[in-house]
Amino acid sequence: MGAVILKPQPLTKAAFARFGEVLELDGAQHYGINQGFTERFHKLGEADTAAEGGSAIISMFVSEPRPAPIEIKLMERHPLGSQAFYPLQDRPWLVVVADDPLTPQSLHAFTATGQQGVNYARNVWHHPLLVIDPDSRFLIVDRKGSGKNLEEYWFPDGTEIRLEL
């Protein structure tokens, strides 16, 4: 089998809907609060963390770019909860997800703007965080609690999947 080459497409709510939610201000319900000094963009997504007694936590990731072209060697998913990533800098970044069953041909790649986050739905195969710029910081909302909430799948040796920008 030849190499699978992924070319990222722009991240849109419609294209990403079967994998989770795109978190962005564009089109979001909003209203003024704090005596008119703040605009609240309400319910951009929902954290799905309650399975097996889990709860939501908030973390920060600081990530570095991988060498280009990016080799896709593994995917992961979280069977007990969603996982949201929101950039803290206005820098584009990359999202790779897959349909189930997971195969090299089931992968989809997106370029997110620095003003878009994603909330991977429970059980959605996705690649670990992929950034373009050094020292890229993200706010993460995911699950803590008992139970096995991480599954990794490593593609067999000889499987060639490349993400090209």
C-alpha positions as CSV (number, residue, x, y, z in Angstrom):
1,M,0.0,0.0,0.0
2,G,1.3,3.5,-0.9
3,A,1.5,6.4,1.5
4,V,-1.6,8.1,2.6
5,I,-1.1,11.9,2.2
6,L,-3.4,14.2,4.3
7,K,-3.9,17.7,3.2
8,P,-5.7,19.8,5.9
9,Q,-9.0,21.5,5.0
10,P,-10.3,24.6,6.8
11,L,-12.0,23.7,10.0
12,T,-15.8,24.3,9.8
13,K,-18.6,23.3,12.1
14,A,-20.3,21.3,9.4
15,A,-17.2,19.4,8.4
16,F,-16.3,18.6,12.0
17,A,-19.8,17.9,13.4
18,R,-19.5,14.1,13.4
19,F,-16.3,14.3,15.5
20,G,-17.4,16.9,18.1
21,E,-17.8,20.6,18.3
22,V,-15.9,23.6,16.9
23,L,-15.5,26.1,19.6
24,E,-15.6,29.7,18.2
25,L,-17.2,33.0,18.8
26,D,-18.5,33.3,15.2
27,G,-22.2,32.6,15.3
28,A,-22.3,31.9,19.1
29,Q,-25.1,33.1,21.4
30,H,-23.9,36.2,23.3
31,Y,-25.0,38.9,25.6
32,G,-23.7,41.6,27.8
33,I,-22.9,41.0,31.5
34,N,-20.9,42.8,34.3
35,Q,-22.8,46.1,33.9
36,G,-22.1,46.1,30.1
37,F,-18.3,45.8,30.4
38,T,-18.2,42.2,29.3
39,E,-19.7,40.2,26.4
40,R,-20.5,36.6,27.3
41,F,-20.3,34.1,24.5
42,H,-22.5,31.4,26.0
43,K,-22.2,27.6,25.9
44,L,-19.6,27.2,23.1
45,G,-19.6,23.5,23.8
46,E,-20.4,20.9,26.5
47,A,-17.9,18.9,28.5
48,D,-19.0,15.3,28.6
49,T,-17.2,14.0,31.7
50,A,-19.8,12.3,34.0
51,A,-19.3,8.7,32.9
52,E,-18.3,6.4,35.8
53,G,-18.3,9.3,38.2
54,G,-15.8,11.5,36.3
55,S,-15.7,15.3,36.6
56,A,-14.4,18.1,34.4
57,I,-10.9,19.5,34.9
58,I,-9.2,22.5,33.2
59,S,-5.5,22.2,32.2
60,M,-3.0,24.0,30.0
61,F,-0.8,22.4,27.4
62,V,2.3,24.0,26.0
63,S,3.3,22.3,22.7
64,E,6.0,22.3,20.1
65,P,5.7,21.5,16.4
66,R,6.7,18.1,15.0
67,P,9.1,17.9,12.1
68,A,7.5,18.4,8.7
69,P,6.1,16.5,6.9
70,I,4.2,15.3,10.0
71,E,4.2,11.5,10.2
72,I,1.0,10.1,11.7
73,K,2.0,7.1,13.7
74,L,-0.8,6.9,16.4
75,M,-4.3,8.0,17.2
76,E,-6.0,8.1,20.5
77,R,-9.6,8.3,21.9
78,H,-11.3,8.8,25.2
79,P,-14.2,6.4,25.8
80,L,-15.4,8.1,29.0
81,G,-15.4,11.8,28.1
82,S,-15.0,14.6,25.7
83,Q,-11.7,16.5,25.4
84,A,-11.7,20.2,24.4
85,F,-8.7,22.2,23.2
86,Y,-8.7,26.0,22.8
87,P,-5.7,28.0,21.7
88,L,-4.5,30.8,23.9
89,Q,-2.7,32.6,21.1
90,D,-4.0,33.6,17.7
91,R,-2.0,31.0,15.7
92,P,-3.3,28.4,13.3
93,W,-3.0,24.7,14.4
94,L,-3.8,21.3,13.1
95,V,-6.5,18.7,13.9
96,V,-6.5,15.1,12.7
97,V,-9.5,12.9,13.4
98,A,-10.8,9.6,12.0
99,D,-14.0,7.8,11.4
100,D,-14.5,4.4,13.1
101,P,-13.4,1.8,12.1
102,L,-9.9,3.4,12.3
103,T,-7.9,2.9,9.1
104,P,-5.3,5.2,7.3
105,Q,-8.0,6.0,4.8
106,S,-10.5,7.1,7.5
107,L,-8.4,10.0,8.6
108,H,-9.4,13.7,8.1
109,A,-7.2,16.7,8.6
110,F,-8.2,20.3,9.3
111,T,-6.5,23.6,9.8
112,A,-8.0,25.5,12.7
113,T,-7.5,29.2,13.1
114,G,-6.1,30.6,16.3
115,Q,-9.7,31.6,17.2
116,Q,-11.1,28.1,16.9
117,G,-11.0,25.3,19.4
118,V,-12.4,21.8,19.2
119,N,-14.2,19.6,21.6
120,Y,-13.6,16.0,20.6
121,A,-16.7,13.9,21.3
122,R,-16.4,10.8,23.5
123,N,-14.8,7.9,21.6
124,V,-13.6,10.0,18.6
125,W,-10.2,8.9,17.3
126,H,-7.9,12.0,17.1
127,H,-4.2,12.7,16.9
128,P,-2.5,14.2,20.0
129,L,-2.1,18.0,19.8
130,L,-0.5,19.2,16.6
131,V,0.9,22.8,16.4
132,I,2.7,24.8,13.8
133,D,4.4,27.3,16.0
134,P,6.8,26.8,19.0
135,D,5.5,27.5,22.5
136,S,1.8,27.1,21.5
137,R,-0.4,27.2,24.5
138,F,-3.9,25.6,24.9
139,L,-6.6,25.6,27.5
140,I,-7.9,22.0,27.9
141,V,-11.1,20.8,29.4
142,D,-11.4,17.1,29.9
143,R,-12.2,14.3,32.4
144,K,-10.6,13.1,35.6
145,G,-11.9,10.1,37.5
146,S,-11.8,6.3,37.7
147,G,-12.0,4.1,34.7
148,K,-9.8,3.7,31.6
149,N,-10.3,6.9,29.6
150,L,-7.4,6.6,27.1
151,E,-7.0,4.2,24.2
152,E,-4.1,4.5,21.8
153,Y,-3.8,2.8,18.4
154,W,-0.3,2.6,16.8
155,F,-0.4,2.0,13.1
156,P,1.6,-1.1,12.1
157,D,5.3,-0.7,11.1
158,G,5.4,0.1,7.4
159,T,2.2,2.2,7.4
160,E,3.0,5.5,5.9
161,I,0.7,8.4,6.7
162,R,2.0,12.0,6.2
163,L,0.3,15.3,7.0
164,E,1.6,17.9,4.5
165,L,1.0,21.6,5.0
